[in-house]
Each structure stands twice: as structure tokens, then as C-alpha cells.
Amino acid sequence: MKTWTEWQQEEHRLMGKEDENQQKRRAVQQLQEAYDSHLRQGLRFVEEVSWQFRKNDRAFYGNKRKNGFSPFHDRHKRILKLWKKPYDKKKET
């Protein structure tokens, strides 16, 4: 049978492990938040660049475009979809 001192030592050891695990959880959460923030900033940048290309396409091609879209616009739409995929998957979970 354990003595009172042994119980206190075990409790102290377990509390230390709990604190350590809590610090690890905080570190992981901070990393996830940083990743999400970085991904949102990257997505915003790509959307802004895509918007600039669309504006330039409209100014350059005017009414000459077929079906209302230029080949450049289609390319940037594909790039934007690739950037959004990981973020959309993250939202689902």
C-alpha cells in the first residue's frame, strides 16, 4: 500500500505531465492558427492577382474575347481553384 508521500509524489508527477501536455496542445493550436492565417493571406493575394489579370484582360481584349472569357482568365481560375482546395478541405473538418 502506498504512503501519503508516495501519493503526493505521484499526483505531483501527473500534474507535471498534464501541464506539459497542455503546453503542447497550445503550441499545436498556435501552429494551426498560423497556418490558417498564412493560407488565408495567400488565398487573398491570389484572388487579388487574379482580379488584376481579369481587369487587364478586359482592357486588352475588350469585345474580342470568345464566350466572354480569355485564355488567361481560364488559367487564373484554375490556379485559384488549386489554392482553395486545401482551405476548403480544412473548412469541412
Protein Blocks (a to p, Z undefined) as FASTA:
>chain_A
ZZfklmmmmmmmmmmmmmmmmmmmmmmmmmmmmmmmmmmmmmmmmmmmmmmmmmmmmmmn
mmmpghhiafklmmmmmmmmmmmmmmmmmmmZZ
